[in-house]
Amino acid sequence: MNGETMNSENRKMSWVDALNHHEQSREPYVIATVIKAESPSSAKPGDKAIISVDGVIFGWIGGGCAQPVITKAVTDVLASGQPMVVRISPSTGETVTENGVRDVHMACHSGGSLELLVEPRLHQEVTLLIGATPVAEKLEMIAPLLGFPMARYEPGDEVDGSFTIAIVATQGKKDKESLKQALRNTHGNVLFVASRRKAEKLNDQLLSDGVSASDLKRICAPAGVDIDAETTDEIVISLLAGLVKDKRHASRVVTSLTGEVA
């Protein structure tokens, strides 16, 4: 988790407070809601819990039998981005997942049954896009269709807000100024549409202008996946492929984290 990492005090918060925390920090999380319960289950329909990416449960969705089952489901719903219904019962048999429903044999013998809706919350990051070029215009139009919303600014515009990553597609128009702007308004990588030689030349100039070496390391050029792109459409495809690749890598990291606590 980021700078707002949960500590021992945070772990005592209610599910409502945990929901607000995760929304403000824009961290991925899961909402688990009890939709059916049969005695002697300690949970009741309507009970909710927020489950963080590292498996911490805030709220009440049942006792020691239910919680490990739901924690394991977190892995799948965060990785797939799709909700799941989990049915826990004392019946015999193996765990079966089909059509978004998972039937789980109750590991303990307390009896009762539970049915829960497990919903992932994966925030869509808005990417800062600087440029008035055909590449920037086409990227702004196509990227949201693949789940990558863009906030586009022209070179020299005042950028409003803070972003995780940025794409600078100025292609010769106020390159240096736009890179400085992107570095100021992001805390992640700045993807620069330029050749490696051009980027190295601009890096030297930025260093002379007082930009820190650590910030310069965030500039990635050439941006995108290397497909020997030359045309506007090819460059856009390269950039989108790079965004998809990074998204898949992040998804695998989430799966790895949740898998460790499952």
C-alpha positions in Angstrom: 0.0 0.0 0.0 1.1 3.6 -0.5 1.9 6.4 2.0 -1.4 5.8 3.7 -0.5 2.3 4.6 -2.8 0.7 7.2 -1.3 0.3 10.6 -2.6 -1.5 13.7 -5.0 1.4 14.5 -6.3 1.5 11.0 -7.1 -2.2 11.2 -9.7 -1.5 13.9 -11.7 0.9 11.7 -15.2 0.2 10.5 -16.0 -0.9 6.9 -17.4 2.6 6.2 -14.1 4.2 7.3 -12.1 1.7 5.4 -14.2 2.3 2.3 -13.5 6.1 2.5 -9.8 5.4 3.1 -9.5 3.3 0.0 -11.5 5.7 -2.2 -9.3 8.6 -1.1 -6.1 6.7 -1.6 -7.4 5.1 -4.8 -6.0 1.7 -3.7 -7.7 -1.5 -5.1 -10.0 -3.3 -2.7 -12.9 -5.6 -2.5 -16.4 -5.2 -1.0 -17.9 -8.4 0.4 -21.7 -8.4 1.2 -23.6 -11.2 2.9 -26.7 -11.8 0.8 -28.0 -15.0 2.5 -27.2 -16.6 5.8 -28.7 -19.7 7.5 -28.3 -20.4 11.2 -26.1 -21.0 13.1 -24.0 -18.6 11.0 -22.9 -15.5 13.0 -23.3 -13.2 9.9 -26.6 -11.7 8.8 -27.8 -10.6 5.3 -26.5 -7.1 4.7 -23.3 -7.5 6.7 -20.4 -6.0 4.8 -16.6 -5.9 4.9 -13.9 -4.1 3.0 -11.0 -6.3 2.1 -7.7 -4.7 1.2 -5.3 -6.0 -1.4 -3.1 -7.5 1.3 -6.1 -9.4 2.7 -7.0 -7.3 5.8 -10.7 -7.4 6.5 -12.6 -4.4 7.8 -16.1 -5.3 8.9 -18.0 -8.5 9.6 -18.9 -11.3 7.2 -18.8 -14.3 9.5 -16.4 -16.1 11.7 -13.2 -18.0 11.2 -14.6 -20.4 8.6 -15.9 -17.7 6.2 -13.1 -15.3 6.3 -10.3 -17.5 4.8 -12.7 -18.5 2.0 -13.5 -14.9 1.1 -9.8 -13.9 1.4 -9.0 -16.5 -1.3 -11.7 -15.1 -3.6 -10.1 -11.7 -3.4 -7.2 -13.0 -5.6 -9.5 -13.9 -8.4 -11.8 -10.9 -8.4 -9.0 -8.4 -8.3 -7.2 -10.2 -11.1 -10.3 -10.5 -13.3 -12.0 -7.3 -12.4 -15.3 -9.3 -12.3 -17.6 -9.8 -9.3 -18.2 -13.3 -7.8 -20.9 -14.9 -5.7 -19.4 -17.2 -3.1 -21.6 -19.9 -1.5 -20.3 -21.5 1.6 -22.1 -24.6 2.9 -21.4 -27.7 5.1 -22.0 -29.9 2.0 -19.3 -32.3 0.9 -17.4 -32.0 -2.4 -14.7 -30.0 -4.0 -14.7 -26.2 -4.6 -16.3 -25.4 -8.0 -16.4 -22.1 -9.7 -18.7 -21.7 -12.7 -20.4 -18.7 -14.3 -19.3 -16.3 -11.6 -20.5 -18.5 -8.8 -18.1 -20.4 -6.4 -19.4 -23.2 -4.3 -17.2 -24.0 -1.3 -17.3 -26.9 1.1 -17.3 -25.6 4.7 -13.9 -26.5 6.2 -15.2 -26.3 9.8 -18.2 -28.2 11.3 -20.2 -25.4 12.9 -22.9 -25.8 10.4 -25.0 -23.1 8.7 -24.4 -21.6 5.3 -23.4 -18.3 3.8 -23.8 -16.6 0.4 -21.8 -13.5 -0.3 -21.3 -11.1 -3.2 -17.6 -10.2 -3.7 -17.1 -7.1 -5.8 -13.7 -5.7 -6.9 -13.0 -2.0 -6.9 -10.2 -1.2 -9.4 -9.8 2.5 -9.9 -9.2 3.6 -13.4 -6.1 5.8 -13.5 -6.4 8.9 -15.7 -3.2 9.4 -17.7 -1.8 12.9 -18.2 -1.3 13.5 -22.0 0.5 16.6 -23.2 0.6 17.4 -26.9 -1.3 19.0 -29.8 0.0 16.5 -32.4 -2.0 13.9 -34.4 -0.5 11.2 -32.1 -1.9 13.0 -29.0 -5.3 13.7 -30.6 -5.7 10.1 -31.8 -4.5 8.6 -28.5 -7.0 10.8 -26.6 -9.8 9.4 -28.8 -8.8 5.7 -28.8 -7.2 5.0 -25.4 -10.4 5.3 -23.3 -12.0 2.6 -25.4 -9.3 0.2 -24.0 -9.8 1.4 -20.4 -7.2 4.2 -20.4 -8.9 7.6 -19.9 -6.7 10.6 -20.8 -6.6 14.2 -19.6 -5.0 16.0 -22.6 -3.3 19.4 -22.4 -1.6 21.4 -25.1 2.0 22.4 -24.5 2.1 25.5 -22.3 -1.3 24.9 -20.7 -1.5 24.8 -16.9 -2.0 21.3 -15.8 -4.7 20.7 -13.1 -4.3 17.8 -10.8 -1.8 15.0 -9.9 -1.3 11.9 -12.0 0.5 8.6 -11.8 1.9 8.5 -15.3 2.1 10.9 -18.2 2.6 10.7 -22.0 4.4 13.6 -23.7 3.6 13.5 -27.4 4.7 17.0 -28.4 7.1 15.8 -31.1 9.2 19.0 -31.4 6.8 21.6 -30.0 7.9 22.7 -26.5 9.4 19.3 -25.7 11.5 20.4 -22.7 8.8 22.6 -21.2 6.3 19.8 -21.5 8.6 17.3 -19.9 9.1 19.6 -17.0 5.3 20.0 -16.6 4.8 16.3 -16.8 7.4 15.6 -14.1 5.8 18.2 -11.8 2.4 16.7 -12.1 3.2 13.0 -11.9 4.8 10.7 -9.4 5.3 7.8 -11.8 6.8 7.4 -15.3 6.7 10.0 -18.0 6.4 8.3 -21.4 8.1 10.5 -24.0 7.4 10.0 -27.7 10.8 10.6 -29.1 14.0 8.8 -30.2 16.5 7.7 -27.6 19.0 10.2 -29.0 16.6 13.1 -28.7 15.6 12.1 -25.2 19.3 11.9 -24.1 19.9 15.4 -25.5 16.9 16.8 -23.6 17.9 15.0 -20.4 21.2 16.9 -20.5 19.4 20.2 -20.9 16.9 19.3 -18.1 19.8 18.4 -15.8 21.4 21.8 -16.5 18.1 23.4 -15.7 18.1 21.9 -12.2 15.9 18.8 -12.8 17.0 16.1 -10.4 18.6 12.9 -11.6 15.9 10.9 -9.9 13.2 12.7 -11.9 15.1 12.2 -15.1 15.1 8.5 -14.5 11.3 8.6 -14.7 11.4 9.7 -18.3 11.0 6.7 -20.6 12.0 7.1 -24.3 11.2 5.8 -26.8 7.8 5.3 -25.3 5.6 2.2 -26.0 6.4 -1.3 -27.3 9.1 -1.4 -29.9 7.3 -2.3 -33.2 9.5 -0.1 -35.4 6.6 2.4 -35.6 6.8 5.2 -38.1 3.3 6.4 -38.9 0.9 8.2 -36.5 -1.3 5.1 -36.3 1.7 2.8 -35.6 3.0 5.1 -32.9 -0.5 5.1 -31.2 -0.6 1.3 -31.4 2.8 1.1 -29.8 1.8 3.4 -27.0 -1.4 1.5 -26.3 0.4 -1.8 -26.3 2.8 -0.4 -23.7 -0.1 0.7 -21.5 -1.7 -2.7 -21.8 1.6 -4.4 -21.0 2.1 -2.3 -17.9 -1.5 -3.0 -16.8 -1.1 -6.7 -17.1 2.1 -6.5 -15.1 0.3 -4.6 -12.3 -2.5 -7.1 -12.3 0.1 -10.0 -11.8 1.6 -8.0 -8.9 -1.9 -7.7 -7.3 -2.5 -11.4 -7.8 0.9 -12.3 -6.2 0.2 -10.1 -3.2 -3.3 -11.5 -2.6 -2.1 -15.0 -3.3 0.4 -14.8 -0.4 -2.3 -14.2 2.1 -4.8 -16.6 0.7 
